[in-house]
Amino acid sequence: MHRYRTYHYVIVGADFHSEGGAWKSIYHFFRHREQSGDRCLLVDLRRGDGLRQWFAALCFSPRVLVNGMAALTRWSILIPMLLRRDIAIYLHDTEYVLDALKGHHPWRYRLLARLLRSRRVLCVSQQMADLYQRRFGSLRTIVVYEVTELDPRPTLTPGLMHIMMVGTLNRRKGFPLFLKVAELAAARGLPWQFHWVGGLGEADLGDVPPIVKWWGWRESAASLVEQADLFFLSSVDDPQPLSCLEALALGKRAVVYAGTGSAEFIKRQPGCRVFPEYSPIAAVDALVAALAEKPDPLALLSMLANHGSVASFSAKLETAWNGTRTDA
């Protein structure tokens, strides 16, 4: 639990990457602080470990921020917040939402009203700050507004071979192997640049060294993958990652470990290789061989039409359904 004391901010929410927009501003803030070098943690209450992370942050983290009504309407959030007066609340909601909460969940509303009187309340406009002051007697409102930030289209350095992985940065997705492969390639003097797109999944992995360009989580990795020369699936255990299929759909070379489901797709495709031993040397050898060949985008699309399209999925599902169907 010591690591929770080291986070500059712990941000708690329950609607990240959902259809609504209440999570987007705080997520832009989270990414900005991480890219500035601050250690931050994003706690998604919908995940299996979300509540454990919330309670650990509550006990140990110096700065905790709870975002939006999706989190604030949960008893598991409201009641523990009574224990800390220094927690910040970021609200995006008008009287319409507050009235609905009061009508449908009066006890939750009463507890939230008590918290809003004394806690630090971050507001999206002065109008909202005035509302919370008038309705709840909020004493600590701060207008921070919302955030809009369009990511500029990234451009990869010309003259290098760009090797890409997309997935959560953790051990299962093979970040330790990915890093060792990058180091081995550099030791051999190979003109390769390694890239990883994906959010941090295990904080104890430490900082990502400069030899790997870490892009963090992105809503879409396509603009990066389409510039890459090869997709390197470093996973030690992966049934059929969509990121690999998406790279193949873009006509990219791919190198994958034999223990993953992707190996079934690519083993006979030009510019693709499967490495049988999960080791840096085997992976680098496979990368060298794959980069020496040209991929065949039309063959990849044909293969995906048979194995990775909605039409083929639908046909296989119908076959499975009809084949296992029994009449009473």
C-alpha positions in Angstrom: 0.0 0.0 0.0 3.0 2.3 0.2 2.7 3.1 -3.5 -0.6 4.9 -2.9 1.3 7.5 -0.9 3.4 8.3 -3.9 0.6 9.2 -6.3 0.3 12.9 -7.0 -3.4 12.4 -7.7 -5.8 9.4 -7.5 -8.8 10.0 -9.7 -11.9 7.8 -9.0 -14.8 7.4 -11.4 -17.3 4.9 -12.8 -18.0 5.9 -16.4 -14.5 6.2 -18.1 -14.7 5.6 -21.8 -18.5 5.4 -21.8 -20.9 7.1 -24.2 -21.3 10.3 -22.0 -18.7 13.0 -21.7 -18.5 13.5 -17.9 -15.2 11.5 -17.7 -13.4 13.2 -20.6 -12.1 16.3 -18.9 -10.7 14.5 -15.9 -9.2 11.9 -18.2 -7.4 14.6 -20.3 -6.1 16.0 -17.0 -4.9 12.5 -15.9 -3.0 12.0 -19.2 -1.5 15.6 -19.0 -0.2 15.0 -15.5 1.3 11.6 -16.4 3.0 13.0 -19.5 4.4 15.8 -17.3 6.0 13.2 -15.1 3.6 12.9 -12.2 2.6 9.5 -10.9 -1.2 9.4 -11.0 -3.7 6.6 -10.7 -7.1 6.2 -12.4 -9.5 4.1 -10.4 -12.4 2.6 -12.4 -15.0 1.4 -10.0 -16.5 -1.0 -12.6 -13.3 -3.1 -12.5 -12.9 -6.0 -10.2 -10.2 -4.3 -8.2 -11.8 -0.8 -8.3 -13.2 -0.9 -4.7 -10.0 -2.2 -3.3 -8.1 0.6 -5.0 -10.6 3.2 -3.8 -10.3 2.1 -0.1 -6.5 2.0 -0.4 -6.5 5.5 -1.9 -8.8 6.7 0.8 -6.5 5.4 3.5 -3.1 6.4 2.0 -3.2 8.8 -0.9 -2.7 12.5 -0.2 -4.9 13.8 -3.1 -8.1 12.0 -4.0 -10.6 13.3 -6.5 -14.0 11.7 -7.2 -15.4 12.4 -10.6 -19.1 12.6 -11.6 -22.5 11.3 -10.5 -21.8 7.8 -11.8 -19.4 7.4 -8.8 -21.1 9.8 -6.3 -24.4 7.9 -6.3 -22.8 4.7 -5.0 -23.1 4.0 -1.2 -19.6 2.5 -1.4 -18.3 6.0 -2.3 -20.6 8.2 -0.4 -20.2 6.7 3.1 -16.4 6.3 3.1 -16.1 10.0 2.0 -17.4 11.0 5.4 -14.0 9.9 6.8 -12.0 12.5 4.8 -12.7 16.2 4.5 -9.9 16.9 2.0 -11.4 14.8 -0.9 -12.3 16.8 -4.0 -15.5 16.3 -5.9 -15.8 17.2 -9.6 -19.4 17.7 -10.7 -20.9 18.1 -14.2 -24.5 18.2 -13.2 -27.4 20.6 -13.2 -30.6 20.9 -11.1 -32.3 18.4 -13.5 -30.0 15.6 -12.4 -30.0 16.7 -8.7 -33.8 16.7 -8.7 -33.9 13.2 -10.2 -31.5 11.9 -7.6 -33.5 13.5 -4.8 -36.8 12.0 -6.1 -35.5 8.5 -6.7 -32.8 8.1 -4.1 -33.6 10.6 -1.3 -31.1 9.2 1.3 -28.2 9.2 -1.2 -29.2 12.8 -2.1 -29.2 13.8 1.6 -25.7 12.3 2.2 -24.4 13.9 -1.0 -25.8 17.3 0.1 -23.9 17.0 3.4 -20.7 16.2 1.6 -21.1 19.1 -0.9 -21.4 21.6 2.0 -17.9 21.0 3.3 -15.9 19.2 0.7 -13.8 20.9 -2.1 -16.2 21.1 -5.1 -14.8 21.5 -8.6 -17.3 23.1 -10.9 -17.6 23.3 -14.7 -18.9 26.9 -14.7 -19.7 29.8 -12.4 -23.4 29.0 -13.0 -22.9 25.6 -11.5 -20.8 27.0 -8.6 -23.7 29.4 -7.8 -26.1 26.5 -7.9 -24.2 24.4 -5.4 -23.7 27.3 -3.1 -27.4 28.2 -3.2 -28.7 24.7 -3.0 -26.3 23.0 -0.6 -24.5 25.9 1.0 -21.2 24.7 -0.5 -18.3 26.6 1.1 -15.4 25.5 -1.1 -16.4 25.7 -4.7 -13.7 26.2 -7.4 -14.5 26.9 -11.0 -12.2 24.8 -13.2 -14.4 24.5 -16.3 -14.2 21.5 -18.7 -11.4 20.5 -21.0 -11.3 20.0 -24.7 -8.1 18.7 -26.3 -7.7 17.3 -29.8 -4.7 15.0 -30.0 -2.4 16.1 -32.9 -1.8 13.5 -35.5 1.4 11.8 -34.4 4.3 11.5 -36.9 6.9 8.7 -36.6 10.5 9.5 -37.2 11.4 8.9 -40.9 14.3 6.6 -41.7 13.7 4.0 -39.0 11.8 0.8 -38.9 8.9 1.3 -36.5 7.7 -1.7 -34.5 4.4 -1.3 -32.7 2.5 -3.0 -29.8 -1.0 -2.0 -28.7 -2.4 -3.2 -25.3 -2.4 -2.5 -21.6 1.1 -2.1 -20.4 1.5 -5.1 -18.1 3.3 -8.5 -17.8 0.6 -10.6 -19.5 0.8 -8.4 -22.6 4.6 -8.9 -22.5 6.1 -5.5 -21.7 9.2 -7.1 -20.0 9.9 -9.1 -23.2 9.1 -6.1 -25.4 11.6 -4.0 -23.5 14.3 -6.7 -23.7 13.8 -7.1 -27.4 14.2 -3.3 -27.8 17.4 -3.4 -25.8 18.7 -6.4 -27.8 17.9 -4.7 -31.1 19.7 -1.6 -30.0 22.8 -3.7 -28.9 22.8 -5.2 -32.4 22.7 -1.7 -34.0 19.4 -2.3 -35.7 17.7 0.9 -36.9 14.4 0.1 -35.2 12.1 2.3 -33.0 9.8 0.5 -30.6 6.4 1.9 -29.7 3.8 0.9 -27.1 0.2 2.2 -27.2 -1.8 1.5 -24.1 -2.5 2.5 -20.5 -0.4 1.5 -17.5 -1.8 -1.8 -16.1 0.7 -2.6 -13.4 2.3 0.4 -11.6 5.2 -1.7 -10.1 6.6 -2.2 -13.6 8.3 1.2 -13.1 8.9 3.9 -15.6 9.0 3.2 -19.3 12.6 3.8 -20.4 13.3 6.0 -23.4 14.3 3.1 -25.7 10.5 2.4 -26.0 8.3 5.3 -27.1 5.2 5.0 -24.8 2.1 6.8 -26.1 -0.2 6.0 -23.3 -3.9 5.1 -23.7 -5.4 6.5 -26.9 -9.0 6.2 -28.0 -7.7 4.9 -31.3 -4.3 3.6 -32.2 -5.0 3.5 -35.9 -3.1 6.7 -36.8 0.0 5.2 -35.2 -0.3 1.6 -36.4 -0.9 2.7 -40.0 2.6 4.4 -40.0 4.3 1.4 -38.4 6.3 -1.2 -40.4 5.4 -4.1 -38.1 3.0 -5.1 -35.3 4.9 -7.0 -32.6 2.5 -8.9 -30.3 4.7 -9.5 -27.2 1.9 -11.1 -25.2 2.8 -14.3 -23.3 -0.9 -15.2 -23.1 -3.5 -13.8 -25.4 -6.5 -15.6 -26.9 -7.1 -13.4 -30.0 -6.2 -9.7 -29.4 -8.2 -7.3 -31.6 -5.2 -5.0 -31.9 -3.4 -7.6 -33.9 -6.3 -8.2 -36.2 -6.7 -4.4 -36.7 -3.0 -4.2 -37.7 -3.4 -7.0 -40.2 -6.5 -5.2 -41.6 -4.2 -2.2 -42.2 -1.8 -4.5 -44.2 0.9 -4.6 -41.6 3.5 -7.2 -41.0 3.1 -9.1 -37.7 5.3 -11.1 -35.3 3.6 -13.1 -32.5 4.4 -15.7 -30.0 3.3 -19.3 -30.7 1.3 -19.4 -27.5 -1.2 -16.8 -28.6 -4.3 -17.3 -30.7 -2.9 -14.9 -33.3 -0.4 -17.5 -34.4 -3.2 -19.4 -36.0 -3.9 -16.6 -38.4 -0.5 -15.4 -39.5 1.8 -18.4 -39.8 1.5 -18.6 -43.6 1.3 -14.9 -44.4 4.1 -13.0 -46.1 5.9 -10.6 -43.8 4.6 -12.4 -40.7 6.4 -14.7 -38.3 5.6 -16.8 -35.3 8.4 -17.3 -32.7 8.2 -20.7 -30.9 10.3 -19.8 -27.9 9.3 -16.9 -25.6 12.7 -15.2 -25.5 14.3 -12.0 -26.8 16.6 -13.8 -29.2 13.8 -15.8 -30.8 11.6 -12.7 -31.1 14.4 -10.5 -32.6 15.2 -13.3 -35.2 11.5 -13.4 -36.1 11.4 -9.6 -36.5 14.4 -9.6 -38.8 12.9 -12.3 -41.0 9.5 -10.6 -41.1 11.0 -7.2 -42.0 13.0 -8.8 -44.8 9.7 -9.7 -46.6 7.0 -7.5 -48.1 3.5 -8.0 -46.7 0.6 -8.9 -49.0 -2.3 -6.6 -47.9 -4.8 -8.3 -50.3 -3.9 -11.7 -48.9 -4.3 -10.4 -45.3 -7.7 -8.9 -46.1 -8.8 -12.2 -47.7 -7.7 -14.1 -44.7 -9.5 -11.7 -42.4 -12.7 -11.9 -44.5 -12.7 -15.7 -43.8 -11.7 -15.5 -40.1 -12.1 -12.0 -38.7 -15.1 -10.3 -40.3 -18.6 -9.8 -38.9 -20.0 -11.8 -41.8 -17.8 -14.8 -41.0 -18.5 -14.5 -37.3 -22.2 -14.5 -38.1 -22.0 -17.5 -40.3 -20.0 -19.5 -37.7 -22.4 -18.6 -35.0 -25.3 -19.7 -37.1 -23.5 -23.0 -37.7 -22.8 -23.5 -34.0 -26.3 -22.6 -33.1 -28.0 -24.9 -35.6 -25.5 -27.7 -34.9 -26.2 -27.8 -31.2 -29.9 -27.1 -31.3 -32.2 -29.8 -29.9 -35.9 -30.0 -30.2 -38.1 -30.7 -27.2 
